[in-house]
Amino acid sequence: MPTVKTARIIAILFLLSLSLKAGAQVINLASFDERPIHFGIQIGYTQSKFDLHYTDDPEVRELLQSTKSYYNAGFHLAILADYQLYRYINIRVSPGITLINRSLDFAWDETYQQGHLNLDTRRSVESVYGEIPVDLKFRAMRWRNMRPYLTTGVSYGFDFASLRNNKNQNDQSIIRLNTSDFRYSAGVGFDFYLRYVRFAIELKMAFGLTDLKIEDDDTYARSFDNLNTRTFMLGFIFEG
């Protein structure tokens, strides 16, 4: 799950959203939703980790007690195009760039580690994804200057920083991953109609459908049988 610090940020933003709603005295952008198409930008704070299955290989299990992954912070930036399909359903395309850093933590057998002092206990995997998400947005009725909504969708991402083609497969400092990743996502958000723009706060979880693992001979790569991405995002959207 995301860190306590992230949960506090979410709580503060939620309280701010409630204060904006309570303070609304006039109806802003009254005809905004009558336009079928809107464009905007999205800025997001992300936390990502790997979903993995610890290997069943008995040889590796003798050396390693476990392999785990924990959330690390990242950043997202995208442009956005939103089209109204029906009164309460929109389709949204938001191509962009996501910078994420995922890590793998290795808990070695104590006896084995004492005899191999150069073992890594953590390996980080930095990625720069070019992404094309397509989401359906299910909107509730507008109340004054606020409208809650739900989203669900899929996305394709290409990792420009992937080391997939690294020729040295025995390199003891990298984890090689496939470049392409397909994901599905689900989220909840609140639209706020300000004086000149529609502003949204959105929480979204994305789950990788693609096994990113590339088979290597070193113990690190053999310590898990599959590798998928899980990403949490707190997004801020501005539409005009």
Disulfide bonds with the S-S distance in Angstrom:
none
